[in-house]
Amino acid sequence: MLKSEGDIVFEETARKAEQLAKANAGSYKVRLFLFAILGYMVIFGILASLFGLVGGLGWLAFSSSSLLIMLLLKKKLILLIAPTIWVLLKALWVRFEQPQGYELKRQQAPLLFNELDELQLRLNAPKIHRVLLEPEFNASISQTPRLGIFGWQRNTLTLGLELLLVLSPEQARAVIAHEFGHLSGNHSRFSGWIYRVRVTWGTLMEAFHQQQSWGAGLMCRFFDWYAPRFAAYSFALARSNEYEADAISAQLTSPESTKKALVNSYVTSSYINNHYWGHFFEQADTLPEPPHGPWQGLHGFLSEHEMAAAKLEEMLHHELQVETAYHNTHPALADRVRALTGGADSELEAKPLSSVQETAAYSWFGGEYETIIQQFDHQWMENIGSQWRERFDYVKQSREKMAGFHAKPVSDLSDEELWQLARFTEEFEGGVASLTYYDAFQQRHPDDADAGLIVGRILYDKNDEALLTQMKKALAHPAHVIEACEYAYYFLTRNERHEEANWWKQRAEEQVRIDAASEAERSELMPKDPMKRADIPIEMRQAIIDALAAHPKVKSAWMAEKVMQHYPEFPAVAIVVKLGGFIINEDKVVSELLDELEIDGTIFIVPKKREYKKLTKAIIKVGVRIV
């Protein structure tokens, strides 16, 4: 329902690009090529300028006279130029993180690697350097440049264990062939290059945002404008690439295998989430420890459980109603199937495999199958096991509290007790059962925004018009506005009251604009930003002081507050730290400080050094020394 201004610009740009690509593919590709090299021109232009500046100054200094050297030293221009060059070079030298997961070796799964070798040869595709397993129902090939923006790609194939537990070897081969298709020599070189550039610019934008330097800030300003627009303009080619990759998959396997793999990927994964994972995690409410490893349990579920054909068909029907949209380069299932069948209507069937022994995981992992399942179970217990116990303890304590609340008349419960009783009842017995207690709470606090939102959600499931009154109460809290508007909008549209629905849509869009402006306001700290003495809660202030005082590298610190135009009740704290001792990377120390603070809210930490001189001076001028 809701679209931000960025979403609207993206869709308009992508739609115009698609129209141009259909009308004149050659013209579109020329424009896309020029737009792609714009990013490289900016980056290499900056590099050329920096090295030209250094070389020019060096040549002038040593070919003219000592007068220029004296001038550079006396006016401290060297101290300005050298850090500037270093900061910009450091901003450009972006490290791209390698994908993480369980790494498969050839000796563990020789049949899988033989499949990869064959696909690589037939498609003239680049070498796969690593093969990873991850839990999700997914498959992807990622390219990580060893030299940052300068390329030299390291290719990683990531396969979801759940995917391989569901698909047959032929269907899994079709999925992998699709991923290879994006990089293959059978794909046009131009399409492959654009595919890599598209990923690179998006990753580069995120990397610049993670750096704490003004050099990265300068690059952010350009890539925040450039990367989303390039993604939108190249969207038409990216969408076309998905269809081409499907076609390549069908050629290497068969249209039927590719079609079945698509159906299973869209439908069976949702079925497993609802009927296996949902029930598995529900057991944490009653058992202190998992009854078995989750992956061993999934193995048993797929071996012994007969998936309900009617439910699968219902889920397939739902997926086929989904229309292709601009939030994802992947087309909708119906359009992908039509493309595979040449536009002809094709009967689809969501039919799982009859036994685990037929799956790609069992076939490709062979004798290592049980070992891999056990290792995934062990890793899951290390990562999630403590959360299971926490859930069990929480449910046990909550039910004990509920029993205590039920022992009293509702009128004798405090506001906090009544609220907890309503929330616990909703969580453990359902929304309808909790309405009695929410109604009692609202009799005491008729305009409470939190209660309005929750009661409105429950009434939405009952298709009760009273939800509109509740959602209007929820509008009093900015954090609830968008969700409240969405519920009201969907209720009204499904009851064909479109004129009323439009009011809620406009209210939500207004909130989206306000939130976007607030996010932009809190995303950066500049010397020109208005500052004031920090007026924050005592607990928050003391937590900041304690964290900074405990850090061995922080010698002194000052604190002020950025004046906010949106949501001034949520402060944006600006802190200057003077660091001491042996420090290789000050930005890394600042990142550590931000991680250690663990405080909800907006906090900027700026090291006291020359490149931030104006900013630190502005903060110290109005702030107070806290360390």
C-alpha positions in Angstrom: 0.0 0.0 0.0 2.6 2.5 1.1 5.4 3.9 -1.0 8.1 6.3 0.0 9.2 9.1 -2.3 12.3 6.9 -3.0 10.1 4.0 -4.0 8.0 6.2 -6.3 11.2 7.6 -8.0 12.6 4.1 -8.3 9.5 2.7 -9.9 9.1 5.6 -12.3 12.8 5.3 -13.4 12.5 1.5 -13.8 9.2 1.8 -15.8 10.7 4.4 -18.2 13.8 2.2 -18.6 11.6 -0.8 -19.4 9.7 1.2 -22.0 12.9 2.4 -23.6 14.4 -1.2 -23.6 11.3 -2.5 -25.4 11.1 0.3 -27.9 14.8 0.6 -28.6 17.1 -1.9 -26.9 20.2 -0.5 -28.5 19.6 3.0 -27.2 18.8 1.7 -23.7 22.0 -0.3 -23.5 24.1 2.7 -24.6 22.5 4.9 -21.9 22.9 2.2 -19.3 26.6 1.8 -20.2 27.2 5.5 -19.9 25.4 5.6 -16.5 27.4 2.6 -15.3 30.8 4.2 -16.1 29.8 7.4 -14.4 30.5 5.7 -11.1 33.9 4.7 -12.3 34.6 8.1 -13.7 33.9 9.7 -10.3 36.1 7.2 -8.4 39.0 7.3 -10.8 38.6 11.0 -11.2 39.1 11.4 -7.5 42.1 9.1 -7.5 43.7 10.9 -10.5 43.1 14.3 -8.9 44.8 13.2 -5.6 47.8 11.7 -7.3 48.0 14.7 -9.7 47.9 17.1 -6.7 50.7 15.2 -4.9 52.8 14.8 -8.0 52.3 18.4 -9.1 53.2 19.8 -5.7 56.3 17.5 -5.5 57.4 18.6 -9.0 56.9 22.3 -8.2 58.7 22.0 -4.9 61.8 20.3 -6.1 62.1 21.8 -9.6 61.6 25.4 -8.5 63.2 26.4 -5.3 63.1 25.8 -1.6 60.6 28.8 -1.3 57.6 26.6 -2.1 58.7 23.9 0.4 59.1 26.6 3.0 55.6 28.0 2.1 54.0 24.5 2.4 55.6 23.9 5.8 55.0 27.4 7.2 51.4 27.5 6.2 50.9 23.9 7.3 49.5 23.1 3.9 51.3 19.7 3.9 49.4 18.9 7.1 46.1 19.6 5.3 46.9 17.9 2.0 48.4 14.7 3.3 45.5 13.8 5.6 43.0 14.7 2.9 44.7 12.3 0.4 44.9 9.5 3.1 41.2 9.9 4.1 39.9 9.7 0.6 42.1 6.8 -0.4 41.0 5.0 2.8 37.4 5.7 1.9 37.9 4.2 -1.6 39.7 1.1 -0.3 36.5 -0.7 0.7 36.6 -4.2 2.0 33.8 -6.5 0.7 32.9 -9.1 3.3 33.0 -12.7 2.2 29.8 -14.7 2.5 29.6 -16.8 5.6 28.3 -20.4 6.0 29.3 -24.0 6.3 32.0 -24.6 3.6 31.7 -27.8 1.6 34.8 -29.5 0.3 35.0 -31.6 -2.8 35.7 -34.8 -0.9 32.5 -34.3 1.1 30.2 -34.0 -1.9 32.1 -35.2 -5.1 28.8 -35.6 -7.0 27.8 -32.0 -6.3 31.2 -30.7 -7.4 31.0 -32.9 -10.5 27.7 -31.2 -11.3 29.3 -27.8 -10.8 32.2 -28.7 -13.1 29.9 -29.8 -15.8 27.7 -26.7 -15.6 30.8 -24.5 -15.6 32.1 -26.2 -18.7 28.8 -26.2 -20.6 28.1 -22.5 -19.8 31.6 -21.2 -20.1 31.1 -19.8 -16.6 33.8 -18.5 -14.3 35.3 -20.8 -11.6 33.4 -21.3 -8.3 36.0 -20.8 -5.6 33.8 -21.7 -2.6 30.6 -23.6 -2.0 28.7 -22.8 1.2 25.7 -24.4 2.9 23.3 -22.2 4.8 20.0 -23.0 6.6 17.6 -21.0 4.4 15.6 -22.2 1.5 17.7 -20.3 -1.0 20.5 -20.5 -3.6 22.8 -17.7 -4.9 26.1 -16.9 -6.5 27.9 -13.9 -5.0 31.0 -12.2 -6.4 33.4 -10.6 -3.8 36.1 -8.4 -5.4 39.5 -9.1 -3.8 40.7 -5.6 -4.8 37.6 -3.7 -3.7 36.4 -1.4 -6.4 39.1 -2.6 -8.8 37.6 -6.1 -9.1 39.3 -9.6 -9.3 36.2 -11.5 -8.3 36.0 -14.4 -5.9 32.9 -16.4 -6.7 30.9 -18.2 -4.0 28.0 -20.5 -4.5 25.7 -20.6 -1.5 23.1 -23.4 -1.3 20.3 -23.7 1.3 20.3 -27.0 3.1 16.5 -26.9 3.3 16.4 -26.3 -0.5 18.5 -29.4 -1.1 16.3 -31.4 1.4 13.2 -30.7 -0.7 14.3 -30.7 -4.3 15.3 -33.6 -6.4 18.8 -33.7 -7.9 17.4 -32.6 -11.3 15.4 -29.8 -9.8 18.4 -28.6 -7.7 20.5 -28.7 -10.8 18.0 -26.5 -12.5 18.2 -24.0 -9.6 22.1 -24.0 -9.7 22.0 -23.6 -13.5 19.8 -20.5 -13.1 22.4 -19.0 -10.8 25.3 -20.0 -13.2 23.3 -18.4 -16.0 23.8 -14.9 -14.5 27.6 -15.3 -15.0 27.9 -17.6 -17.9 29.5 -16.9 -21.2 26.2 -17.9 -22.8 24.8 -14.8 -21.2 25.8 -11.6 -23.0 29.0 -10.1 -21.7 27.3 -6.8 -21.3 24.5 -8.3 -19.1 27.1 -10.1 -16.9 29.1 -6.9 -16.5 26.0 -4.8 -15.6 24.9 -7.6 -13.1 28.3 -7.3 -11.3 28.3 -3.5 -11.4 24.8 -3.4 -10.0 25.8 -5.4 -7.0 29.1 -3.5 -6.6 27.6 -0.1 -6.4 24.9 -1.2 -3.9 27.6 -2.9 -1.7 29.9 0.1 -2.0 27.1 2.4 -0.8 26.6 0.3 2.3 30.3 0.1 2.9 30.7 3.9 2.8 27.9 4.3 5.3 29.7 2.0 7.7 32.9 4.0 7.7 33.4 6.9 10.2 35.3 9.5 8.2 34.4 12.6 6.3 36.1 11.1 3.2 33.6 8.3 3.3 30.9 10.9 4.0 31.7 12.7 0.7 31.5 9.4 -1.2 28.2 8.6 0.6 26.6 11.8 -0.8 27.4 10.8 -4.3 26.5 7.1 -4.0 23.3 7.8 -2.1 22.2 9.7 -5.2 23.8 7.4 -7.8 23.5 3.8 -6.6 19.6 3.8 -6.2 19.2 5.5 -9.6 21.6 3.1 -11.3 19.7 0.2 -9.7 16.4 1.5 -11.0 17.7 2.3 -14.5 19.4 -1.2 -14.8 16.3 -2.9 -13.4 14.9 -3.6 -16.9 18.0 -5.5 -17.8 18.2 -7.3 -14.4 14.6 -8.4 -14.8 15.3 -9.6 -18.4 18.4 -11.5 -17.0 16.1 -13.5 -14.7 14.1 -14.7 -17.6 17.3 -15.5 -19.5 18.7 -17.4 -16.6 15.5 -19.4 -16.4 15.8 -20.2 -20.1 19.4 -21.3 -19.6 18.3 -23.5 -16.7 15.6 -25.1 -18.9 18.1 -25.8 -21.7 20.6 -27.5 -19.4 18.0 -29.6 -17.6 14.5 -29.5 -19.0 11.6 -27.0 -19.0 9.7 -29.4 -16.8 12.5 -29.6 -14.2 12.9 -25.9 -14.1 9.2 -25.4 -13.7 9.0 -27.9 -10.9 11.9 -26.4 -9.1 10.2 -22.9 -9.3 6.9 -24.3 -7.9 8.6 -26.1 -5.1 10.8 -23.0 -4.3 7.7 -20.8 -4.1 5.3 -23.2 -2.4 7.0 -26.0 -0.5 9.2 -23.7 1.5 6.1 -21.9 2.9 4.5 -25.2 3.7 7.5 -26.3 5.7 7.7 -23.0 7.6 4.0 -23.4 8.6 3.8 -27.1 9.3 7.3 -28.0 10.6 9.3 -25.0 11.8 6.2 -23.3 13.4 5.3 -26.5 15.4 8.9 -27.2 16.3 9.4 -23.8 17.9 6.0 -24.0 19.7 7.5 -26.8 21.8 9.7 -24.3 23.5 6.6 -23.2 25.4 6.4 -26.6 27.2 9.8 -28.3 26.9 13.0 -26.9 28.6 15.1 -28.5 25.9 14.4 -29.3 22.2 13.2 -32.9 21.8 15.7 -33.4 18.9 17.9 -31.5 16.6 15.9 -29.3 14.2 17.5 -30.6 11.1 17.2 -34.2 12.2 13.6 -33.4 12.8 13.1 -31.9 9.4 14.7 -35.1 7.9 12.0 -37.1 9.8 9.2 -34.7 8.8 10.1 -35.0 5.1 10.4 -38.8 5.4 7.3 -39.5 7.3 4.9 -36.6 6.9 2.5 -36.7 3.9 2.1 -33.1 2.8 -1.6 -32.1 2.4 -2.2 -31.9 -1.3 -5.2 -29.6 -0.8 -3.1 -27.2 1.2 -0.3 -27.2 -1.3 -2.7 -26.4 -4.1 -4.2 -23.6 -2.1 -0.8 -22.1 -1.5 0.1 -22.6 -5.2 -3.1 -20.8 -6.2 -2.2 -17.9 -4.0 1.3 -17.6 -5.4 -0.1 -17.6 -9.0 -2.2 -14.6 -8.1 0.8 -12.6 -7.2 1.7 -10.0 -9.8 5.3 -9.1 -10.9 6.3 -5.9 -9.1 9.3 -3.5 -8.8 10.4 -4.5 -5.3 12.3 -7.5 -6.6 14.0 -8.2 -9.9 12.6 -11.8 -9.8 9.3 -11.9 -11.8 6.3 -13.5 -10.2 5.9 -17.3 -10.4 3.1 -17.1 -13.0 5.2 -14.9 -15.4 8.2 -17.1 -15.0 6.2 -20.2 -15.9 4.6 -18.5 -18.9 8.0 -17.6 -20.2 9.2 -21.2 -19.9 6.1 -22.5 -21.7 6.2 -19.9 -24.4 3.1 -18.1 -23.0 0.9 -21.2 -23.1 -1.2 -22.0 -20.1 0.4 -24.8 -18.2 -1.1 -27.0 -15.5 1.0 -26.7 -12.4 1.1 -29.1 -9.5 2.8 -28.5 -6.1 3.9 -32.0 -5.4 6.7 -32.8 -2.9 9.0 -35.7 -3.3 7.8 -39.0 -1.9 10.9 -39.8 0.1 14.0 -38.0 1.4 16.2 -40.6 -0.4 15.2 -38.9 -3.7 16.4 -35.4 -2.6 19.5 -33.6 -3.9 21.0 -33.5 -0.3 20.8 -37.3 0.1 22.1 -38.0 -3.4 24.9 -35.4 -3.5 26.2 -35.7 0.1 26.1 -39.6 0.2 27.9 -40.9 3.2 28.4 -37.3 4.5 24.7 -36.7 4.7 24.3 -37.7 8.4 27.4 -35.8 9.4 26.3 -32.6 7.8 22.8 -32.8 9.4 24.5 -33.4 12.8 26.9 -30.5 12.3 24.0 -28.2 11.4 22.1 -29.4 14.5 25.2 -28.7 16.7 25.6 -25.2 15.2 21.9 -24.5 15.8 22.2 -25.5 19.4 25.2 -23.2 19.9 23.4 -20.3 18.3 19.8 -20.8 19.3 19.8 -23.3 22.2 20.0 -20.6 24.9 17.0 -18.7 23.3 15.0 -21.9 23.6 15.6 -22.1 27.3 14.8 -18.4 27.7 11.5 -18.9 25.9 10.6 -21.8 28.2 11.5 -19.8 31.3 9.5 -16.8 30.0 6.4 -18.8 29.3 6.6 -20.6 32.7 7.0 -17.4 34.6 4.3 -15.6 32.5 1.7 -18.4 33.2 2.5 -18.3 36.9 1.8 -14.5 36.8 -1.4 -15.1 34.9 -2.5 -17.6 37.6 -1.9 -14.9 40.2 -3.8 -12.3 38.3 -6.8 -14.6 37.8 -6.9 -15.1 41.6 -8.0 -11.4 41.9 -11.0 -9.6 40.7 -10.2 -7.6 37.6 -11.1 -4.4 39.4 -8.4 -5.1 42.0 -5.6 -5.4 39.4 -3.3 -2.4 39.0 -3.0 -0.9 35.5 0.3 -2.7 35.0 -1.1 -6.1 36.1 -4.2 -5.7 33.9 -2.0 -4.8 30.9 0.2 -7.9 31.5 -2.9 -10.1 31.9 -4.2 -8.9 28.5 -0.9 -9.4 26.8 -0.3 -12.8 28.2 -3.8 -13.9 27.4 -3.4 -12.7 23.8 -0.1 -14.5 23.4 -1.1 -17.9 24.9 -4.9 -18.1 24.3 -5.5 -15.8 21.3 -6.7 -12.3 20.5 -10.4 -12.9 21.0 -9.8 -14.3 24.5 -7.8 -11.2 25.5 -10.4 -8.7 24.4 -12.1 -8.8 27.8 -9.0 -7.6 29.5 -8.1 -5.0 26.9 -11.7 -3.6 27.1 -11.2 -3.3 30.9 -7.9 -1.5 30.4 -9.5 0.9 27.9 -12.3 1.7 30.3 -9.5 3.1 32.5 -7.5 4.6 29.7 -9.9 5.2 26.7 -7.4 7.0 24.5 -4.3 4.8 25.0 -2.6 4.4 21.6 -0.9 1.1 22.4 -4.2 -0.5 23.4 -6.0 1.0 20.4 -3.5 -0.6 18.0 -3.7 -4.1 19.6 -7.5 -4.1 19.9 -7.7 -2.8 16.3 -5.5 -5.7 15.0 -7.7 -8.3 16.8 -10.9 -6.7 15.4 -9.4 -6.7 11.9 -9.2 -10.5 12.0 -12.9 -10.5 12.9 -13.7 -8.0 10.1 -15.2 -5.8 12.7 -15.7 -2.1 11.7 -15.0 -1.0 15.2 -11.3 -1.4 14.4 -11.5 2.1 12.7 -12.2 3.8 16.0 -9.4 1.9 17.6 -6.9 2.7 14.8 -7.7 6.4 15.2 -6.6 6.1 18.8 -3.4 4.5 17.6 -2.6 7.5 15.4 -1.6 9.4 18.6 1.7 7.6 18.7 4.0 8.2 15.7 5.4 4.7 15.8 1.9 3.2 15.3 0.7 5.4 12.5 1.8 3.4 9.5 0.7 0.0 10.9 -2.7 1.5 12.0 -3.2 3.0 8.6 -2.4 -0.2 6.8 -4.9 -2.2 8.8 -7.6 0.4 8.3 -6.8 0.7 4.6 -6.9 -3.1 3.9 -10.2 -3.4 5.9 -11.9 -0.7 3.9 -10.6 -1.8 0.5 -11.6 -5.4 1.0 -15.1 -4.1 1.9 -15.0 -1.9 -1.3 -15.0 1.5 0.7 -12.2 3.0 -1.4 -12.9 6.6 -0.8 -12.6 6.2 3.0 -9.5 4.0 2.4 -7.8 6.8 0.6 -7.8 9.0 3.7 -5.8 6.4 5.6 -3.5 6.0 2.7 -2.7 9.7 2.5 -2.2 9.8 6.3 0.3 6.9 6.1 2.2 8.5 3.2 2.5 11.7 5.2 4.0 9.7 8.1 6.4 8.0 5.6 7.6 11.5 4.6 8.0 12.6 8.2 9.9 9.4 9.1 12.2 9.7 6.0 13.0 13.3 6.9 13.7 12.3 10.5 16.0 9.4 9.4 17.9 11.8 7.1 18.2 14.3 9.9 19.7 11.6 12.2 22.0 10.0 9.6 24.7 12.6 9.7 26.3 15.3 11.9 27.7 18.4 10.2 29.5 21.5 11.5 26.5 23.7 10.4 24.0 21.6 12.4 22.5 23.6 15.3 23.7 22.3 18.7 22.6 22.8 22.3 23.6 21.6 25.7 22.6 18.0 26.1 19.2 17.6 27.9 18.9 13.8 28.2 17.6 11.4 30.9 20.0 11.0 33.9 20.3 7.2 33.3 21.3 7.7 29.7 23.8 10.4 30.6 25.4 8.2 33.3 25.5 5.2 31.0 27.4 7.2 28.4 29.9 8.6 31.0 30.5 5.2 32.5 31.2 3.6 29.1 33.6 6.3 27.9 35.4 6.5 31.3 36.0 2.8 31.2 37.6 2.7 27.8 41.4 2.9 28.1 41.9 4.9 24.9 39.4 7.7 25.9 41.4 10.5 27.7 38.6 13.1 27.6 35.1 13.6 26.2 32.6 16.4 25.7 28.8 16.0 25.1 26.2 18.2 23.4 22.9 17.6 21.6 21.9 18.1 18.0 18.8 20.2 17.7 16.2 18.0 15.9 13.3 19.2 13.8 11.5 15.9 13.9 10.8 14.0 17.1 12.8 16.3 19.4 11.6 14.2 22.3 14.1 11.6 21.1 17.6 13.3 21.5 20.5 13.0 19.1 23.6 13.1 21.3 26.9 14.4 19.9 30.1 13.3 21.6 33.7 14.4 21.0 36.4 12.0 22.3 40.1 12.8 22.6 41.9 9.5 22.2 45.3 8.6 23.6 47.9 5.8 23.5 49.0 3.8 20.6 46.2 3.8 18.0 46.4 2.4 14.5 42.8 3.1 13.4 40.9 5.8 15.3 37.7 5.0 13.3 37.8 1.4 14.6 38.0 2.7 18.2 35.0 5.0 17.6 33.0 2.0 16.2 34.0 0.0 19.3 32.7 2.8 21.5 29.4 2.9 19.7 29.0 -0.9 20.1 29.8 -0.8 23.8 27.3 2.0 24.6 24.3 -0.2 23.8 21.9 2.7 24.2 18.7 3.2 22.3 18.7 6.4 20.4 20.9 8.5 18.1 24.5 8.9 19.2 27.3 10.5 17.2 30.9 10.0 18.4 33.6 12.2 16.7 37.3 11.8 17.4 39.1 15.1 18.2 41.4 15.5 15.3 42.2 17.9 12.5 39.9 16.6 9.8 36.9 17.1 12.2 38.1 20.5 13.6 35.1 22.6 12.8 32.6 19.9 13.9 34.4 19.1 17.2 34.8 22.9 17.9 31.0 23.4 17.5 30.2 20.5 19.8 32.7 21.5 22.5 31.6 25.2 22.4 28.0 24.4 23.6 28.6 21.1 25.3 30.0 20.0 28.6 33.0 18.0 29.5 32.0 14.6 30.8 35.3 12.7 31.0 
